[in-house]
Structures are given as structure tokens and as C-alpha cells.
């Protein structure tokens, strides 16, 4: 039961974070090619958010790895 729950939570978290990351990439690409948008402002806004999302993914996966080692 515990392994199935961990697997399901991990799957949902990874799909959610991947969807958010892909959405941010598409928004950034749209903004880069839109002549009305200043490209410098796109990076000022999206880069910290993108780093936070990817940092959350790495932290989550690292926590699972540490937790799995503690169970053994």
C-alpha cells in the first residue's frame, strides 16, 4: 500500500511539474516572438519562476531517494 501511494503521488507530482514547465516554455517562446513584448522583461519574470519549479522537482525527487534509503 505504501509503495503504491508513493508511486501515485510521485507520478502526479511529476506530471504536474512537467505541465507547468512546458507551459512556461511555451509562454516564454510566445513572448520572445511577439513584437509588442520586451524580451528583457520576459526573462526577468519567468527565469526565477522556472528555477523554482525545477528546484521543487529536484527537491521532491531527492526527498524520495533519501526517504527510500531510510526505509532500508
Backbone as ProteinMPNN parsed JSONL, in Angstrom:
{"seq_chain_A": "XXXXXXXXXXXXXXXXXXXXXXXXXXXXXXXXXXXXXXXXXXXXXXXXXXXXXXXXXXXXXXXXXXXXXXXX", "coords_chain_A": {"N_chain_A": [[0.826, -1.202, 0.0], [1.89, 1.276, 0.844], [4.019, 1.662, -0.954], [2.618, 1.822, -3.365], [1.114, 4.131, -2.951], [3.148, 6.064, -2.696], [4.249, 5.861, -5.257], [2.078, 6.719, -6.83], [1.665, 9.362, -5.891], [4.129, 10.444, -6.598], [3.994, 10.187, -9.391], [1.833, 11.922, -9.995], [2.884, 14.349, -9.055], [5.158, 14.675, -10.698], [3.984, 14.777, -13.275], [2.446, 17.103, -12.97], [4.383, 19.099, -12.43], [5.88, 18.888, -14.767], [3.981, 19.674, -16.66], [3.607, 22.34, -15.874], [6.195, 23.338, -16.33], [6.456, 22.971, -19.125], [4.368, 24.633, -19.975], [5.363, 27.112, -19.159], [7.595, 27.307, -20.827], [6.371, 27.457, -23.361], [4.963, 29.871, -23.071], [7.107, 31.617, -22.732], [8.384, 31.332, -25.218], [6.358, 32.299, -26.897], [6.264, 34.95, -26.009], [8.823, 35.788, -26.728], [8.739, 35.927, -29.501], [6.753, 37.74, -29.996], [6.229, 40.925, -31.141], [5.367, 43.051, -29.579], [6.209, 42.696, -27.006], [8.694, 43.247, -24.568], [11.732, 41.64, -24.609], [13.606, 41.457, -22.526], [12.102, 41.792, -20.229], [10.611, 39.461, -20.143], [12.456, 37.478, -19.406], [13.192, 38.447, -16.894], [10.913, 37.984, -15.411], [10.106, 35.274, -15.806], [12.357, 33.562, -15.428], [13.139, 33.321, -12.604], [10.801, 32.044, -11.661], [10.772, 29.715, -13.196], [13.127, 28.499, -12.295], [12.362, 27.993, -9.665], [10.3, 26.106, -9.99], [11.662, 23.952, -11.212], [13.524, 23.497, -9.212], [11.83, 22.633, -7.183], [11.007, 20.192, -8.244], [13.452, 18.756, -8.333], [14.073, 18.775, -5.599], [11.896, 17.337, -4.568], [12.21, 14.798, -5.786], [14.738, 14.171, -4.778], [14.13, 14.047, -2.054], [12.483, 11.798, -2.028], [14.348, 9.848, -2.712], [16.119, 9.928, -0.514], [14.316, 9.284, 1.478], [13.668, 6.682, 0.704], [16.077, 5.391, 1.14], [16.22, 5.563, 3.901], [14.198, 3.853, 4.665], [15.239, 1.394, 4.171]], "CA_chain_A": [[0.0, 0.0, 0.0], [2.732, 2.456, 0.96], [4.748, 1.831, -2.212], [1.662, 2.262, -4.391], [0.782, 5.525, -2.658], [4.322, 6.863, -3.053], [4.348, 5.851, -6.715], [0.998, 7.553, -7.384], [1.966, 10.757, -5.558], [5.264, 10.827, -7.441], [3.508, 10.333, -10.764], [1.03, 13.146, -10.085], [3.78, 15.499, -8.892], [5.999, 14.834, -11.887], [3.136, 15.245, -14.378], [2.056, 18.49, -12.712], [5.542, 19.965, -12.605], [6.224, 18.869, -16.19], [2.992, 20.507, -17.35], [3.914, 23.737, -15.552], [7.434, 23.698, -17.019], [6.161, 23.102, -20.557], [3.556, 25.839, -20.153], [6.246, 28.274, -19.047], [8.421, 27.359, -22.037], [5.535, 27.961, -24.458], [4.698, 31.293, -22.834], [8.34, 32.338, -22.995], [8.585, 31.357, -26.669], [5.379, 33.228, -27.468], [6.698, 36.304, -25.688], [10.038, 36.132, -27.462], [8.438, 36.219, -30.899], [5.728, 38.775, -30.081], [6.959, 42.198, -31.238], [4.894, 44.023, -28.592], [6.732, 42.352, -25.692], [10.122, 43.465, -24.367], [12.336, 40.348, -24.294], [14.282, 41.502, -21.228], [11.091, 41.645, -19.175], [10.21, 38.045, -20.088], [13.44, 36.736, -18.618], [13.137, 38.921, -15.514], [9.741, 37.422, -14.732], [9.974, 33.824, -15.899], [13.517, 32.774, -15.009], [13.034, 32.893, -11.203], [9.698, 31.09, -11.513], [11.213, 28.472, -13.812], [14.091, 27.908, -11.377], [11.644, 27.489, -8.502], [9.583, 24.889, -10.371], [12.632, 22.879, -11.394], [14.077, 23.218, -7.891], [10.839, 21.83, -6.464], [11.076, 18.832, -8.794], [14.69, 18.128, -7.869], [13.929, 18.563, -4.163], [10.927, 16.262, -4.34], [12.834, 13.523, -6.154], [15.802, 13.919, -3.813], [13.494, 13.617, -0.815], [12.052, 10.408, -2.203], [15.531, 8.993, -2.684], [16.582, 9.876, 0.872], [13.3, 8.525, 2.226], [13.774, 5.269, 0.352], [17.263, 4.872, 1.8], [15.918, 5.458, 5.318], [13.323, 2.705, 4.857], [16.042, 0.167, 4.102]], "C_chain_A": [[0.866, 1.26, 0.0], [3.502, 2.716, -0.331], [3.836, 2.315, -3.334], [1.292, 3.726, -4.193], [1.938, 6.447, -3.047], [4.459, 6.958, -4.569], [3.294, 6.76, -7.344], [1.244, 9.036, -7.104], [3.122, 11.268, -6.406], [4.825, 11.057, -8.876], [2.719, 11.636, -10.93], [1.926, 14.378, -9.975], [4.621, 15.728, -10.136], [5.182, 15.318, -13.075], [2.76, 16.717, -14.191], [3.219, 19.435, -12.957], [5.973, 20.002, -14.073], [5.255, 19.734, -16.997], [3.283, 21.989, -17.105], [5.165, 24.188, -16.301], [7.198, 23.874, -18.519], [5.325, 24.344, -20.851], [4.422, 27.087, -20.09], [7.13, 28.408, -20.275], [7.602, 27.908, -23.206], [5.22, 29.443, -24.295], [5.942, 32.113, -23.142], [8.607, 32.419, -24.5], [7.604, 32.297, -27.355], [5.817, 34.667, -27.229], [7.935, 36.723, -26.456], [9.746, 36.536, -28.899], [7.315, 37.234, -31.081], [6.428, 40.139, -30.094], [6.526, 43.229, -30.194], [5.51, 43.817, -27.204], [8.233, 42.59, -25.654], [10.756, 42.162, -23.878], [13.029, 40.336, -22.935], [13.297, 41.296, -20.085], [10.626, 40.196, -19.043], [11.164, 37.278, -19.189], [13.435, 37.168, -17.164], [12.001, 38.259, -14.738], [9.79, 35.897, -14.7], [11.164, 33.025, -15.376], [13.446, 32.397, -13.53], [11.911, 31.868, -10.982], [10.089, 29.723, -12.075], [12.213, 27.755, -12.903], [13.4, 27.329, -10.152], [10.932, 26.18, -8.825], [10.555, 23.725, -10.533], [13.303, 22.517, -10.07], [13.126, 22.382, -7.051], [10.864, 20.39, -6.948], [12.313, 18.105, -8.284], [14.614, 17.841, -6.37], [12.987, 17.428, -3.839], [11.546, 14.907, -4.64], [13.978, 13.175, -5.211], [15.247, 13.462, -2.474], [12.991, 12.193, -0.892], [13.232, 9.453, -2.121], [16.059, 8.839, -1.258], [15.605, 9.071, 1.718], [13.366, 7.038, 1.943], [14.992, 4.636, 1.015], [17.028, 4.694, 3.298], [15.046, 4.249, 5.614], [14.104, 1.397, 4.869], [16.802, 0.031, 5.382]], "O_chain_A": [[0.605, 2.197, -0.754], [3.626, 3.864, -0.757], [4.245, 3.131, -4.16], [1.172, 4.475, -5.163], [1.722, 7.492, -3.66], [4.755, 8.029, -5.1], [3.59, 7.49, -8.289], [1.053, 9.873, -7.987], [3.092, 12.404, -6.879], [5.246, 12.027, -9.506], [2.921, 12.366, -11.901], [1.748, 15.344, -10.719], [4.776, 16.867, -10.577], [5.639, 16.188, -13.816], [2.759, 17.485, -15.152], [3.06, 20.46, -13.62], [6.39, 21.051, -14.564], [5.67, 20.445, -17.912], [3.212, 22.798, -18.03], [5.199, 25.292, -16.845], [7.694, 24.83, -19.115], [5.544, 25.026, -21.853], [4.237, 28.016, -20.876], [7.388, 29.525, -20.723], [8.097, 28.743, -23.964], [5.211, 30.187, -25.275], [5.849, 33.182, -23.746], [9.014, 33.469, -24.998], [7.974, 33.011, -28.287], [5.751, 35.503, -28.13], [8.081, 37.895, -26.8], [10.432, 37.395, -29.454], [6.96, 37.557, -32.214], [7.146, 40.47, -29.15], [7.254, 44.192, -29.95], [5.352, 44.664, -26.325], [8.96, 42.199, -26.567], [10.357, 41.636, -22.839], [13.039, 39.307, -22.259], [13.641, 40.681, -19.076], [10.285, 39.754, -17.946], [10.737, 36.52, -18.318], [13.651, 36.339, -16.28], [12.127, 38.005, -13.54], [9.536, 35.297, -13.655], [10.979, 31.898, -14.917], [13.677, 31.231, -13.21], [12.069, 30.933, -10.198], [9.767, 28.692, -11.485], [12.151, 26.534, -12.758], [13.808, 26.282, -9.65], [10.956, 25.246, -8.023], [10.294, 22.628, -10.039], [13.617, 21.35, -9.835], [13.562, 21.517, -6.292], [10.755, 19.464, -6.144], [12.223, 16.957, -7.849], [15.044, 16.778, -5.921], [13.25, 16.639, -2.932], [11.426, 13.975, -3.845], [14.169, 12.005, -4.878], [15.825, 12.589, -1.827], [13.069, 11.456, 0.09], [13.131, 8.377, -1.53], [16.408, 7.733, -0.843], [16.011, 8.277, 2.567], [13.145, 6.221, 2.838], [14.946, 3.471, 1.409], [17.578, 3.774, 3.903], [15.138, 3.673, 6.698], [13.691, 0.418, 5.491], [17.551, -0.93, 5.556]]}, "name": "protein", "num_of_chains": 1, "seq": "XXXXXXXXXXXXXXXXXXXXXXXXXXXXXXXXXXXXXXXXXXXXXXXXXXXXXXXXXXXXXXXXXXXXXXXX"}
